[in-house]
């Protein structure tokens, strides 16, 4: 069953005038660039990094507890934070073909901080959580 929060929002948007008012307010606030929280990437249950999926991907597919390393290339993402075993790197996936790699960083915390800083500098509002659950994603599937 969808979450109470999501059901209320969906019901509110059923009224076209509410939908237009909300769209206008989003445009006025300029908050259309939003980034879901990073999702851990694991390799055999060992944390290998983080992936910042695009909002569109998160809205369509939900946010899992973690991605497997083999899934990374199939996820629509803005930033990938990863390790080579010794150092940490940030791959800015939207910067040109193949992305732009930044690093090395000595710790995962420094690499993650750099990824967040870059996203904020690009005008993204970083979300600590998303306002939907997996059941919401399945019940109210996007048609994109």
Protein Blocks (a to p, Z undefined) as FASTA:
>chain_A
ZZfklmmmmmmmmpmklmmmmmmmmmmnopmbccdddddddeehiafbdcdddfklmmmn
opafbdcfklmmmpccfbdcddehjaccdddfkgoghiaaedddfbfklmmmmmmmmmmm
nopacdfbdcbdfklmmmmccdZZ
